[in-house]
Amino acid sequence: MDDLRHDNSIVNGVTFMKAFLHWEAQRMNYGYLDFHGAPNTERGQKTSATFVWEGDDLVLDNRNVRRYKYVLRSGNTMTIPHFSIHHVMAEKMGWFEKNESGQWVLGRNLNMEFIHGTVPDNSKIELRNAKNDPAYYQVTTDGGGTTWIWLSFSVNWRFTNLNVAFRSVVGDPARTLHVYSDVAGSSIVGNRVTDLLRKIQYKREGRGTLYFEPLHIQYLPLRNETIEIIQTQVAEANGDLVKFGEGHTIVTLHFKKT
């Protein structure tokens, strides 16, 4: 989750999901290089999970999907296609939440939709709960103790409010960065004395170079007349240092003779 905050290609919830789908497509294509096709597949049937955009809503479209058993190189079998969500992501994005009994239930940002408006026959619902009753989603825990929520392919799933949910995970796309340096004299900010040079309003806008130049230049008195080394830091509003991506980060200081 923390990596998302520092990936400038991800601007909001929509671009986040597009980045995920791009990554998932690459992973699937690589994993299926030795795959020779699904058995007994009829014309027009899909053999992988299909996502479609409807405005800013992302829909897992499960119409006409052919599911089958696939034998892995390890000898184990796996039913594909399938789709599961890590419980932390599901909760933070508002797709699932825990009720008072501690059970996972649908959240406010994930809607289940019957295909063609028809309730599926119980025999067509592939997921089963502990009582072996049909279930539209299933919660499992792997060997490492991680909880996964599996979605049934007998219905469609609509992921809504992606931008709002994304801000609750990553934070507002606009934030204030603080530039500190020991070149100037200290000043009082709030209830503490710091070496703050400037506050910068940063707005997440995608990949590229962010250039900031203050409209009104403010000159501060130097701490020493002779300077050998200047230390500079850029921090978040909470004091954590900013994690910059690849490339150069340049801070230019302007000195004026008096």
C-alpha positions in Angstrom: 0.0 0.0 0.0 2.8 2.4 0.9 4.4 2.0 -2.5 1.2 3.4 -4.2 1.7 6.7 -2.4 5.1 7.2 -4.2 4.2 5.9 -7.7 3.4 9.0 -9.7 1.9 7.0 -12.6 -1.1 6.3 -10.3 -3.1 9.4 -9.9 -6.4 8.0 -8.5 -8.4 4.9 -8.0 -9.2 4.5 -11.8 -5.5 4.7 -12.8 -4.6 2.4 -10.0 -6.9 -0.3 -11.2 -5.7 0.2 -14.8 -2.2 -0.3 -13.6 -3.2 -3.5 -11.8 -5.0 -4.9 -14.8 -1.9 -4.2 -17.0 0.2 -6.0 -14.5 -2.2 -8.9 -14.2 -2.4 -9.3 -18.0 1.4 -9.5 -18.2 1.5 -12.0 -15.4 -1.2 -14.1 -17.0 0.3 -14.1 -20.5 3.7 -15.1 -19.1 2.2 -17.9 -17.0 0.3 -19.4 -19.9 3.2 -19.6 -22.3 3.1 -23.4 -22.2 -0.7 -23.6 -22.2 -2.4 -25.3 -25.1 -6.0 -24.2 -24.7 -9.0 -25.1 -22.6 -10.8 -28.4 -23.4 -14.3 -28.4 -24.8 -14.5 -24.7 -25.3 -17.4 -23.5 -27.4 -17.2 -20.6 -29.8 -17.3 -17.2 -28.1 -16.6 -18.6 -24.6 -14.0 -16.8 -22.5 -11.2 -18.6 -20.7 -9.9 -15.7 -18.6 -11.3 -13.1 -16.3 -12.6 -10.1 -18.2 -12.8 -6.6 -16.8 -14.8 -3.8 -18.6 -15.0 -0.2 -17.7 -18.4 1.4 -17.4 -17.7 5.0 -16.7 -15.5 5.0 -13.6 -16.9 1.7 -12.5 -14.9 -1.5 -13.1 -17.0 -4.6 -13.8 -15.7 -8.2 -13.6 -17.8 -9.5 -16.5 -18.4 -13.2 -16.0 -20.8 -13.8 -18.9 -20.0 -16.8 -21.0 -16.9 -17.9 -19.1 -15.6 -21.4 -19.5 -14.0 -22.7 -16.3 -11.9 -25.8 -16.1 -9.3 -27.7 -14.2 -5.7 -27.0 -15.1 -2.8 -29.2 -14.0 0.2 -27.3 -12.8 3.8 -28.4 -13.3 3.8 -29.4 -9.6 1.1 -31.9 -10.3 -1.6 -29.9 -8.3 -4.8 -28.9 -10.0 -6.2 -25.4 -10.2 -9.6 -24.1 -11.4 -9.2 -21.2 -13.9 -10.1 -18.6 -14.3 -10.4 -17.5 -10.7 -10.2 -14.2 -8.9 -9.4 -13.5 -5.2 -8.6 -10.3 -3.2 -6.2 -9.9 -0.4 -8.2 -9.1 2.8 -6.3 -5.9 3.5 -6.9 -4.5 0.1 -10.6 -5.6 0.2 -11.1 -3.8 3.5 -9.3 -0.6 2.6 -11.0 -0.2 -0.7 -14.4 -0.8 0.9 -15.1 -4.0 -1.1 -15.5 -6.2 2.0 -15.8 -5.4 5.7 -16.2 -7.4 8.9 -19.6 -7.4 10.7 -20.2 -7.6 14.4 -19.7 -11.3 14.3 -16.3 -11.0 12.7 -17.5 -12.4 9.4 -16.6 -10.9 6.0 -19.5 -9.3 4.2 -19.9 -7.2 1.1 -18.8 -3.6 1.6 -20.2 -0.3 0.2 -17.9 -0.2 -2.9 -18.6 -3.7 -4.3 -21.9 -4.7 -5.9 -22.9 -8.2 -6.9 -25.0 -8.3 -10.1 -26.9 -11.3 -11.6 -25.9 -12.0 -15.2 -28.8 -11.0 -17.5 -30.8 -10.3 -14.4 -31.2 -14.1 -13.7 -30.5 -15.7 -10.3 -28.1 -18.6 -11.0 -29.1 -22.2 -10.3 -27.4 -23.4 -7.1 -25.6 -26.1 -9.1 -24.0 -23.4 -11.2 -22.4 -21.6 -8.2 -18.9 -23.1 -7.9 -18.0 -21.8 -4.4 -19.1 -23.6 -1.3 -19.1 -22.6 2.4 -18.2 -24.8 5.4 -21.7 -26.4 5.2 -21.2 -27.2 1.5 -23.9 -24.7 0.6 -23.4 -22.5 -2.5 -21.8 -19.2 -1.8 -21.1 -16.1 -4.0 -17.8 -15.4 -2.3 -15.5 -17.6 -0.1 -13.0 -16.7 2.5 -9.9 -18.8 2.9 -6.5 -18.6 4.7 -3.4 -19.9 3.0 -0.4 -21.6 4.6 1.2 -18.3 5.5 -1.8 -17.1 7.4 -3.0 -14.6 4.7 -6.7 -14.3 4.2 -8.1 -14.2 0.7 -11.6 -13.5 -0.5 -12.6 -15.4 -3.6 -15.3 -14.1 -6.0 -17.8 -16.5 -7.7 -17.9 -16.5 -11.5 -21.6 -17.2 -11.4 -22.4 -13.5 -11.1 -20.8 -10.2 -12.2 -19.0 -7.9 -9.8 -19.0 -4.1 -10.0 -16.2 -2.1 -8.2 -17.5 1.4 -7.5 -16.3 4.7 -6.0 -12.7 3.8 -6.9 -11.4 7.3 -6.6 -12.9 7.9 -3.2 -11.7 4.5 -1.9 -8.3 5.2 -3.3 -7.9 8.4 -1.3 -8.8 6.6 1.8 -5.9 4.2 1.1 -3.2 6.5 -0.3 -4.4 9.9 0.8 -5.4 13.0 -1.0 -3.5 13.4 -4.4 -2.4 16.9 -3.3 -0.1 17.2 -0.3 2.3 19.7 1.2 6.1 19.0 1.2 8.5 20.7 3.6 12.0 21.6 2.5 14.5 21.9 5.3 18.1 23.1 5.2 20.8 24.2 7.7 22.0 27.0 5.4 19.6 29.6 6.9 18.7 30.5 10.4 16.1 28.6 12.3 12.5 29.8 12.6 9.5 29.0 14.8 6.9 26.9 13.0 3.9 26.1 15.2 5.3 25.2 18.6 8.8 24.2 17.6 12.0 25.7 16.2 13.0 24.2 12.8 15.2 24.8 9.8 12.2 25.1 7.4 13.0 26.8 4.1 9.8 26.5 2.1 6.5 24.6 1.9 5.7 23.1 -1.5 2.2 22.2 -2.7 2.6 18.9 -4.5 -0.2 17.5 -6.7 -0.1 14.0 -8.1 -0.6 14.3 -11.8 1.1 11.3 -13.3 4.6 10.5 -14.5 6.9 13.3 -15.5 8.9 16.1 -13.9 7.5 18.2 -11.2 8.9 21.7 -11.2 8.2 24.2 -8.5 9.3 27.8 -8.3 7.8 30.1 -5.7 6.0 33.1 -7.1 7.2 35.3 -4.3 10.8 34.8 -3.4 11.6 35.1 0.3 15.2 35.6 1.4 16.3 34.3 4.7 19.4 35.3 6.6 22.3 32.9 6.4 23.3 31.0 9.5 27.0 31.4 8.8 29.1 33.7 6.6 31.3 30.8 5.5 29.6 27.7 4.1 31.3 24.5 3.3 28.5 21.9 3.4 24.8 22.4 3.0 22.4 19.8 4.1 18.9 19.7 2.6 15.9 17.4 3.3 12.4 17.2 1.8 9.8 15.8 4.2 6.1 15.0 4.4 3.9 17.1 6.7 4.2 14.4 9.3 8.0 14.6 9.3 8.7 11.4 7.3 11.3 11.9 4.5 9.8 11.9 1.0 10.6 8.7 -1.0 11.6 9.9 -4.5 11.6 7.6 -7.5 14.4 7.0 -10.0 16.1 10.0 -11.5 17.5 13.2 -10.0 15.9 15.4 -7.4 17.3 18.9 -7.5 17.0 21.7 -5.0 18.3 25.1 -6.2 19.2 27.7 -3.6 19.5 31.4 -4.6 21.9 33.6 -2.8 21.6 37.4 -3.0 24.4 39.8 -2.1 23.5 42.6 0.3 
